[in-house]
Amino acid sequence: MQKSMITSAFDLPGYRIEKNVGIVRGITVRSRSIVGNFFGGIQTIFGGNISIYTNLCEQARMEAYELMCKEARKNGANAIIAMRYDATELMAGVTEVLCYGTAVVVVPVDEIGGK
């Protein structure tokens, strides 16, 4: 599935939704190692972007996103609309990241006679 076929909007310009496949999601639960927490703690002393945590968050989002796309493809979708992220701290240092959206089958407007 191409990245251009995944959107947080409720439609895809130039495409018509032919079929609603249903809600798809990807979920991951992550924690930082004790070494990572140590270096993150050191970075907080100096302020600014805490890159070790930024990287952890980005990895978690990418993994959840890929899992969502995999589920959509498995169910026959070629696009995802209304995509969102959510995160919940399950316990100190352990975070769940959820990526979800509506899997759909779309066709280009040109293929259906401009309708």
Beta strands, then each sheet from edge to edge (+ up, - down):
strand 1: 15-31
strand 2: 79-91
strand 3: 94-108
sheet 1: 1+ 3- 2+
end
